[in-house]
Amino acid sequence: MTGAEILIEFNRSIFKSYSNFYNNVKMNMLLKRALISSVEEQYRSLIEQKNFDNISAIIKLNKVFELNNNRINTAPIDIVNIIRIGNIFVIITSTPHNMQMGDGVILQNVQGLTTTTPINGTLYALTNFTLGPNVFSITTTYNAGAYVANTGQIISHQSLATQVEKIAVDYNHLLAVKAKFEQILPYGVSNITNTQPISIVLDTINNNIVSKETINVSGVLSNTNANGNFYVKKTNRKTFTLYVDKDFATATSGNGDYQGLAVIKRMFYNFAVPLISIEKISNYDDASQQIPLFERGDKQIKILPDDFVCSEITLDYISNAVIYIDVNNSVIDLTDTYPQEFLYLVISKAVQLFAGEVNSPNRYKVASAEIQNEQ
């Protein structure tokens, strides 16, 4: 089924005098809205396998990204200039790159420069990111050539330590976002036992740690198995044990006597909702670690509250593999991307949206029932 055939099906489903109400540009806009709306409805009903099958080609689920400054870029970052100083390449981007030391980048489509290690497609460590929000540098061996202005993009921005991405280059439309916050707990540690399971003994009974919550432990020397993320089982007012799973089926095992200075963090991992503009003037609606919010703009997603570090997000989104319907196209078979049943759902949704826009639903037929019968 092509875009041109979808237009025919749409026109069959409305009152005939309205068949030329929209030109093709407006029809494409209407069908784009209908497609996105249909994907969102199918996403909310993913408990059924057929709903997942309808949109599996264009959605990404449970994609984990690390954040810098509680932000993530949602598109490749364009490069506008590269200034070479010996083997140091100062790269200037069109928008803030949001990078920090310990990050690496992969570039593509940089033209004019040749280097011993290819400048395109190679993971390079940042050597400086303090030159400005749109400026950073890498080091590589220069061979020849001069940079062609306004060529190149950053297609990967990742942590060199974890190899986790910090940019969603294939992002198109957000479906859900879950944010991870860490809160340092102000409790001293008296002992971390070399037992199975590992027990952590605090120096105070005045703590609010409870069973089955998630914590992060760091800074432990010798008994290093105590470092990491764990589920807590409270054993008394000052002591809790560490487990790998929330059902306490897999216990941790100590591997030495406690040394070092342990830092305990409480982990919050909750779904975020959009920050609506009117909420910016009301303290009542302020974001918190327990109730995070997000904003979108300038090809970025920003997680709030921004006075606490959000270290990681998990995204569900429509990827840029999405193919929108073009009613001028009579070649591309859209059933290569979407099941035919889903395309009829999109047509039905477009008819409903059309009804609202012309504001005369009694003057044409909403033929979703007919469409379903023709499948």
DALIN-V969590 format. One record per run of one state. SS is the DSSP state (@ for helix, = for strand, . for the rest). FROM is the first residue (numbers start at 0). LEN is the number of residues. Records with the same first field share a line. If there is no record, write none. Layout:
BEGIN
SS=FROM-LEN / FROM-LEN
END
This chain:
BEGIN
.=0-2 / 12-3 / 18-5 / 43-5 / 55-3 / 66-1 / 68-2 / 73-3 / 85-2 / 93-9 / 108-5 / 115-4 / 120-2 / 125-2 / 132-2 / 139-2 / 144-8 / 159-5 / 165-1 / 167-3 / 184-4 / 192-3 / 196-2 / 202-11 / 222-1 / 226-1 / 234-4 / 243-7 / 251-1 / 253-4 / 271-1 / 274-2 / 281-1 / 285-7 / 297-2 / 304-5 / 319-14 / 336-3 / 358-2 / 363-4 / 373-2
@=2-10 / 15-3 / 23-20 / 48-7 / 223-3 / 276-5 / 282-3 / 333-3 / 339-19 / 360-3 / 367-6
==58-8 / 67-1 / 70-3 / 76-9 / 87-6 / 102-6 / 113-2 / 119-1 / 122-3 / 127-5 / 134-5 / 141-3 / 152-7 / 164-1 / 166-1 / 170-14 / 188-4 / 195-1 / 198-4 / 213-9 / 227-7 / 238-5 / 250-1 / 252-1 / 257-14 / 272-2 / 292-5 / 299-5 / 309-10
END
